[in-house]
């Protein structure tokens, strides 16, 4: 259509999550019409991020600093570690601003089906962080899936002997959620975990 | 969350057509996890395209060559020029591989409402191309909107005196389209333009 540069750009844009060939063409066209104000800034941002962002060697968060800006923030509660599956979960909790402690990114969950065992997860560094002392509670904020529950169970067995309180995020009716659209598992969990009103 | 580089990347990705803050975060996260295989190639493709792609000085197509690869292709029928509103329309026709002639990109349509007059469109170069001789037919492939029809009418008045055949793409029922979901205007146009079966 317009040379190999445009074809390659559209092919790479189409691989982004949420994009397809059609939206990639629209995005490419829009950017090609404003190369200086739209394309070059994005090219620079991508190159900068690729060069500077790395995994935090303490918690597994992605940041341009190592240790990351959460691990080095003196305002955060260092007695509290929230264990999440991935960086996307950490981002969600940070956007909600609901956790004032530190994090630990597992990098997945145990999964017999996908052949993911404990050695594939970022577990040993978590145990080391707790053995170093200072941590009193570990919050397991894993997904409410079979693999998430298995992982939470397995982690609890390993963490409790280290003398820390281990908790899990509650399961129940999402805020704003109607009961009649919820699945049976969520309804059962919400009933089981009922509290005095 | 993870430093200014990640924030800036997400902000720029969210501006792409079809993307929002949520999909931009997903895309950024996915790329940050594979910087070398996903991020740097896209950064390079964007920078390459921004540097090399420009408007064809003959037809207005976007290409890394000027004149563009369509204008310089000896296989194309140089007696036939298809006039389109934008490069996206040209891409659509090229994907469908239904036009074997050349193109001319107007860069918009006349619009009293948006204050777009003939001087804002790429019209003078079109008239010059035809005055140079060799063109026998100009196909107006403009949108079936009020502005598209106005522009087609206005262009026809200017092109006909130059001794070329001026045609318009047909309006009617889209292939695969059911009649009962079509608007009245399309139905009327399809009936008006009926042909012997």
Interface residues (C-beta under 8 A of the other chain):
Chain A: X1 X2 X3 X4 X5 X6 X8 X9 X12 X13 X15 X16 X17 X18 X19 X23 X25 X26 X27 X28 X29 X30 X31 X32 X33 X35 X36 X38 X39 X40 X41 X42 X43 X44 X45 X46 X47 X48 X49 X50 X52 X53 X61 X62 X63 X64 X65 X68 X69 X86 X87 X88 X90 X91 X94 X95
Chain B: X1 X2 X3 X4 X5 X6 X8 X9 X12 X13 X15 X16 X17 X18 X19 X23 X25 X26 X27 X28 X29 X30 X31 X32 X33 X35 X36 X38 X39 X40 X41 X42 X43 X44 X45 X46 X47 X48 X49 X50 X52 X53 X61 X62 X63 X64 X65 X68 X69 X86 X87 X88 X90 X91 X94 X95
